[in-house]
Amino acid sequence: MTKAELIEALNHDIADEFASAIQYINHASLITGARYMAVQAELLVHATEEMQHATTLADQIAALGGKPSTEVGPVETSDDPEEMLRQDLAGEKSAVARYKQRIRAAMQLEEYGLARVLQDIIVMEEEHVKDLEMALGL
């Protein structure tokens, strides 16, 4: 992967982080019932963390000489609380897989600082996976 290709991939990640934040806010607003009160609060925490990831990625892209994206990826919605959580879980698992690829590419390009930043992001994404699996009883 070239540096330009890595910047392009990171911009795709920013779009997905924006979409994840929007999706979490939407789901937190629509999820109802006593069973979901703690889940609702956690979804809002996740939304904030996704925006932090987007900000971090934007800074890294700029440091690499690129221009951070303002695009927003696809946002999934549902009327069913369980489906909302499954959508969020799928998004987080996808993010973990993508960030593993980005870390490998950063290491290959000897962008060690970027790799370290991505490792910090992936730790949070893996925590989100665990939170959502717990909420779904998996």
Secondary structure, 3 states (H helix, E strand, C coil): CCHHHHHHHHHHHHHHHHHHHHHHHHHHHHCCCHHHHHHHHHHHHHHHHHHHHHHHHHHHHHHCCCCCCCCCCCCCCCCCHHHHHHHHHHHHHHHHHHHHHHHHHHHHCCCHHHHHHHHHHHHHHHHHHHHHHHHCCC
